[in-house]
Amino acid sequence: MNQKQAEQMRSGDGFVAALDQSGGSTPKALGLYGIPETAYDSDSAMFDLVHEMRTRIMKSPAFKGDKVLGAILFENTMDRQVDGQPTATYLWEDRGVVPFLKVDKGLMDDLDGVRLMKDMGDLDALLERAAKAGIFGTKMRSVIDAANPTGIAAVVAQQFEVGQQILAHGLVPIIEPEVTISISDKAAAEDIVLEETLKHLNALSDDVEVMLKLTLPETTNLYKPLVDHPRVMRVVALSGGYSRTEANNRLAQNSGVIASFSRALTEGLSVQQDDAEFDRILAETIDSTFEASVAG
């Protein structure tokens, strides 16, 4: 583990940018950026366009480690270059931003009110490649659609089981049991997430740390016991479909939790903007997300 990166993630002021839209979510991300599906006719062309978008974000003057502590990448992005350097190398050496990698392969069908992660194939090979590429940690997402104790227990157990595999490669896993923001029993689901997560954290050995990525809770500071847990390097929050304003307002009320926004980070950016306008809007977004992240 890179100790300078670890210290930045443990105690730095700022937030984590999520630039990890994968094959299924890329068309929507490009559409919001002003590039319709009619603009490309293959996955290869689609990934070229989204890499151009991500490169524009990463090279923007405000996208630096003084406010953006880390960035989560899609595998395709990790394998590409920015300014002639591997993406992870560029992020850390040129921008001071700690690189993470999304490793999950999507979700299974609903069972017991949740969607578990699909089999990840040869995850060990991907983790070895990530470590060699200079990746610090990983992210993987499950989804909770109901306050079902059986389903939530299965989600958290799967997350920590894969997390142990990731830790064995010297990488820091970001555990993400996302609670859908629109469900009627969201608060009850979050209570169960807290209970199950604490159970697994308490079972970890004393020499490891994980990160947690959680939906902004209905009960302010619900996740403070996780923020303060000795096995937790950092708790970050996903925007989950909230507008950036709503996400920032909720975030600022939760002590010790920082942002890890995806859609909310790119809100308002467009391929049609010239660089000055693009950089201005992104800088305003980074500033407001930074302020909400340090407010608690």
LINQUI-V473016 format. One record per residue. N is the residue number from 1. RES is the residue in three letters. D_LAST is the distance of its C-alpha to the last C-alpha in whole Angstrom. Layout:
BEGIN
((N & RES & D_LAST) (N & RES & D_LAST))
END
This chain:
BEGIN
((1 & MET & 28) (2 & ASN & 27) (3 & GLN & 25) (4 & LYS & 24) (5 & GLN & 22) (6 & ALA & 21) (7 & GLU & 19) (8 & GLN & 18) (9 & MET & 16) (10 & ARG & 15) (11 & SER & 13) (12 & GLY & 13) (13 & ASP & 11) (14 & GLY & 12) (15 & PHE & 12) (16 & VAL & 16) (17 & ALA & 18) (18 & ALA & 21) (19 & LEU & 24) (20 & ASP & 26) (21 & GLN & 28) (22 & SER & 31) (23 & GLY & 35) (24 & GLY & 34) (25 & SER & 31) (26 & THR & 32) (27 & PRO & 34) (28 & LYS & 32) (29 & ALA & 29) (30 & LEU & 33) (31 & GLY & 34) (32 & LEU & 30) (33 & TYR & 31) (34 & GLY & 34) (35 & ILE & 36) (36 & PRO & 38) (37 & GLU & 40) (38 & THR & 43) (39 & ALA & 42) (40 & TYR & 43) (41 & ASP & 45) (42 & SER & 44) (43 & ASP & 41) (44 & SER & 42) (45 & ALA & 42) (46 & MET & 38) (47 & PHE & 37) (48 & ASP & 38) (49 & LEU & 37) (50 & VAL & 33) (51 & HIS & 33) (52 & GLU & 34) (53 & MET & 31) (54 & ARG & 29) (55 & THR & 31) (56 & ARG & 30) (57 & ILE & 26) (58 & MET & 26) (59 & LYS & 29) (60 & SER & 27) (61 & PRO & 26) (62 & ALA & 22) (63 & PHE & 22) (64 & LYS & 21) (65 & GLY & 19) (66 & ASP & 18) (67 & LYS & 15) (68 & VAL & 17) (69 & LEU & 16) (70 & GLY & 19) (71 & ALA & 21) (72 & ILE & 23) (73 & LEU & 26) (74 & PHE & 29) (75 & GLU & 32) (76 & ASN & 34) (77 & THR & 32) (78 & MET & 32) (79 & ASP & 36) (80 & ARG & 36) (81 & GLN & 36) (82 & VAL & 34) (83 & ASP & 36) (84 & GLY & 38) (85 & GLN & 36) (86 & PRO & 35) (87 & THR & 31) (88 & ALA & 29) (89 & THR & 31) (90 & TYR & 30) (91 & LEU & 27) (92 & TRP & 26) (93 & GLU & 29) (94 & ASP & 29) (95 & ARG & 25) (96 & GLY & 23) (97 & VAL & 22) (98 & VAL & 22) (99 & PRO & 24) (100 & PHE & 24) (101 & LEU & 27) (102 & LYS & 27) (103 & VAL & 30) (104 & ASP & 30) (105 & LYS & 33) (106 & GLY & 32) (107 & LEU & 32) (108 & MET & 35) (109 & ASP & 36) (110 & ASP & 35) (111 & LEU & 36) (112 & ASP & 34) (113 & GLY & 32) (114 & VAL & 30) (115 & ARG & 31) (116 & LEU & 31) (117 & MET & 31) (118 & LYS & 35) (119 & ASP & 37) (120 & MET & 36) (121 & GLY & 39) (122 & ASP & 39) (123 & LEU & 36) (124 & ASP & 37) (125 & ALA & 39) (126 & LEU & 36) (127 & LEU & 33) (128 & GLU & 36) (129 & ARG & 36) (130 & ALA & 32) (131 & ALA & 32) (132 & LYS & 35) (133 & ALA & 34) (134 & GLY & 31) (135 & ILE & 28) (136 & PHE & 25) (137 & GLY & 24) (138 & THR & 25) (139 & LYS & 24) (140 & MET & 25) (141 & ARG & 25) (142 & SER & 26) (143 & VAL & 26) (144 & ILE & 26) (145 & ASP & 28) (146 & ALA & 28) (147 & ALA & 27) (148 & ASN & 30) (149 & PRO & 30) (150 & THR & 33) (151 & GLY & 31) (152 & ILE & 28) (153 & ALA & 29) (154 & ALA & 31) (155 & VAL & 28) (156 & VAL & 26) (157 & ALA & 29) (158 & GLN & 30) (159 & GLN & 27) (160 & PHE & 27) (161 & GLU & 31) (162 & VAL & 30) (163 & GLY & 27) (164 & GLN & 30) (165 & GLN & 32) (166 & ILE & 30) (167 & LEU & 29) (168 & ALA & 33) (169 & HIS & 33) (170 & GLY & 30) (171 & LEU & 27) (172 & VAL & 24) (173 & PRO & 24) (174 & ILE & 21) (175 & ILE & 21) (176 & GLU & 21) (177 & PRO & 22) (178 & GLU & 21) (179 & VAL & 22) (180 & THR & 23) (181 & ILE & 21) (182 & SER & 25) (183 & ILE & 26) (184 & SER & 27) (185 & ASP & 26) (186 & LYS & 22) (187 & ALA & 21) (188 & ALA & 23) (189 & ALA & 23) (190 & GLU & 20) (191 & ASP & 21) (192 & ILE & 24) (193 & VAL & 21) (194 & LEU & 19) (195 & GLU & 23) (196 & GLU & 24) (197 & THR & 22) (198 & LEU & 21) (199 & LYS & 25) (200 & HIS & 26) (201 & LEU & 23) (202 & ASN & 25) (203 & ALA & 28) (204 & LEU & 27) (205 & SER & 29) (206 & ASP & 27) (207 & ASP & 27) (208 & VAL & 25) (209 & GLU & 22) (210 & VAL & 21) (211 & MET & 18) (212 & LEU & 17) (213 & LYS & 16) (214 & LEU & 16) (215 & THR & 16) (216 & LEU & 13) (217 & PRO & 14) (218 & GLU & 16) (219 & THR & 15) (220 & THR & 11) (221 & ASN & 10) (222 & LEU & 13) (223 & TYR & 13) (224 & LYS & 11) (225 & PRO & 14) (226 & LEU & 15) (227 & VAL & 12) (228 & ASP & 13) (229 & HIS & 17) (230 & PRO & 19) (231 & ARG & 20) (232 & VAL & 17) (233 & MET & 17) (234 & ARG & 13) (235 & VAL & 12) (236 & VAL & 12) (237 & ALA & 13) (238 & LEU & 16) (239 & SER & 16) (240 & GLY & 20) (241 & GLY & 21) (242 & TYR & 19) (243 & SER & 19) (244 & ARG & 17) (245 & THR & 16) (246 & GLU & 15) (247 & ALA & 14) (248 & ASN & 11) (249 & ASN & 11) (250 & ARG & 10) (251 & LEU & 8) (252 & ALA & 5) (253 & GLN & 6) (254 & ASN & 6) (255 & SER & 4) (256 & GLY & 6) (257 & VAL & 7) (258 & ILE & 9) (259 & ALA & 11) (260 & SER & 15) (261 & PHE & 17) (262 & SER & 21) (263 & ARG & 22) (264 & ALA & 19) (265 & LEU & 19) (266 & THR & 23) (267 & GLU & 23) (268 & GLY & 26) (269 & LEU & 27) (270 & SER & 31) (271 & VAL & 34) (272 & GLN & 36) (273 & GLN & 33) (274 & ASP & 35) (275 & ASP & 33) (276 & ALA & 31) (277 & GLU & 30) (278 & PHE & 29) (279 & ASP & 27) (280 & ARG & 26) (281 & ILE & 24) (282 & LEU & 22) (283 & ALA & 21) (284 & GLU & 20) (285 & THR & 18) (286 & ILE & 17) (287 & ASP & 15) (288 & SER & 14) (289 & THR & 12) (290 & PHE & 11) (291 & GLU & 9) (292 & ALA & 7) (293 & SER & 7) (294 & VAL & 6) (295 & ALA & 4) (296 & GLY & 0))
END
